[in-house]
Amino acid sequence: MFKSIISSKKYWISVGSLGLVFVVLFSIIEHLMQYQGLAFETFLDAKIKNGLWVRYMLSRIVGGLVYGMILGYYFELRKRKSNKR
């Protein structure tokens, strides 16, 4: 069942959408908690101008991908199990 889920096109679409939603929400919440509000100049100085943008983007991409893969697999497995009954 694992191989059939991983090779499904619906699974990868859900991975992408769940990952994107995770990245956006996580980034907004982290920004608000770290800078106590909207501080775009401080954010740009800390993340972009100091050369940490590669690490920042890579962490978001990997985090979103892992989150999307786990939840996408869970939802697809649950859907397939409920269809068998």
One Martini backbone bead per residue (centre of mass of N, CA, C, O) as a GRO file, in nm:
protein
   85
    1MET     BB    1   0.056   0.065  -0.018
    2PHE     BB    2   0.289   0.262  -0.009
    3LYS     BB    3   0.363   0.263  -0.315
    4SER     BB    4   0.079   0.357  -0.420
    5ILE     BB    5   0.081   0.628  -0.272
    6ILE     BB    6   0.355   0.752  -0.369
    7SER     BB    7   0.263   0.718  -0.689
    8SER     BB    8   0.051   0.926  -0.650
    9LYS     BB    9  -0.074   1.226  -0.761
   10LYS     BB   10  -0.250   1.315  -0.521
   11TYR     BB   11  -0.031   1.305  -0.309
   12TRP     BB   12   0.159   1.530  -0.433
   13ILE     BB   13  -0.052   1.752  -0.423
   14SER     BB   14  -0.093   1.742  -0.115
   15VAL     BB   15   0.198   1.796  -0.038
   16GLY     BB   16   0.219   2.077  -0.167
   17SER     BB   17  -0.022   2.215  -0.020
   18LEU     BB   18   0.054   2.149   0.274
   19GLY     BB   19   0.340   2.271   0.263
   20LEU     BB   20   0.261   2.561   0.189
   21VAL     BB   21   0.079   2.618   0.431
   22PHE     BB   22   0.292   2.564   0.644
   23VAL     BB   23   0.501   2.776   0.561
   24VAL     BB   24   0.324   3.025   0.590
   25LEU     BB   25   0.224   2.989   0.883
   26PHE     BB   26   0.498   2.948   1.021
   27SER     BB   27   0.628   3.217   0.930
   28ILE     BB   28   0.424   3.407   1.058
   29ILE     BB   29   0.441   3.307   1.351
   30GLU     BB   30   0.746   3.341   1.385
   31HIS     BB   31   0.759   3.641   1.326
   32LEU     BB   32   0.566   3.739   1.551
   33MET     BB   33   0.733   3.610   1.788
   34GLN     BB   34   1.023   3.726   1.729
   35TYR     BB   35   0.921   4.051   1.659
   36GLN     BB   36   0.651   4.154   1.785
   37GLY     BB   37   0.558   4.167   1.479
   38LEU     BB   38   0.600   4.391   1.212
   39ALA     BB   39   0.952   4.342   1.090
   40PHE     BB   40   1.100   4.369   0.795
   41GLU     BB   41   1.378   4.499   0.836
   42THR     BB   42   1.480   4.304   1.052
   43PHE     BB   43   1.444   4.051   0.885
   44LEU     BB   44   1.630   4.129   0.649
   45ASP     BB   45   1.884   4.165   0.821
   46ALA     BB   46   1.890   3.877   0.953
   47LYS     BB   47   1.841   3.685   0.685
   48ILE     BB   48   1.952   3.826   0.417
   49LYS     BB   49   2.211   4.017   0.471
   50ASN     BB   50   2.368   3.777   0.645
   51GLY     BB   51   2.332   3.499   0.464
   52LEU     BB   52   2.061   3.320   0.571
   53TRP     BB   53   1.867   3.250   0.324
   54VAL     BB   54   1.936   2.957   0.259
   55ARG     BB   55   1.864   2.834   0.530
   56TYR     BB   56   1.577   2.941   0.543
   57MET     BB   57   1.468   2.810   0.279
   58LEU     BB   58   1.552   2.517   0.334
   59SER     BB   59   1.385   2.482   0.594
   60ARG     BB   60   1.110   2.532   0.459
   61ILE     BB   61   1.116   2.312   0.243
   62VAL     BB   62   1.169   2.067   0.424
   63GLY     BB   63   0.937   2.110   0.623
   64GLY     BB   64   0.706   2.106   0.413
   65LEU     BB   65   0.767   1.827   0.295
   66VAL     BB   66   0.743   1.657   0.550
   67TYR     BB   67   0.462   1.747   0.636
   68GLY     BB   68   0.318   1.669   0.368
   69MET     BB   69   0.395   1.367   0.368
   70ILE     BB   70   0.266   1.283   0.632
   71LEU     BB   71  -0.026   1.393   0.590
   72GLY     BB   72  -0.078   1.275   0.311
   73TYR     BB   73  -0.051   0.979   0.396
   74TYR     BB   74  -0.266   0.976   0.613
   75PHE     BB   75  -0.509   1.063   0.435
   76GLU     BB   76  -0.480   0.842   0.217
   77LEU     BB   77  -0.501   0.598   0.405
   78ARG     BB   78  -0.776   0.668   0.526
   79LYS     BB   79  -0.932   0.669   0.257
   80ARG     BB   80  -0.867   0.374   0.171
   81LYS     BB   81  -0.985   0.234   0.424
   82SER     BB   82  -1.281   0.349   0.392
   83ASN     BB   83  -1.329   0.220   0.099
   84LYS     BB   84  -1.312  -0.091   0.188
   85ARG     BB   85  -1.585  -0.097   0.375
   0.00000   0.00000   0.00000
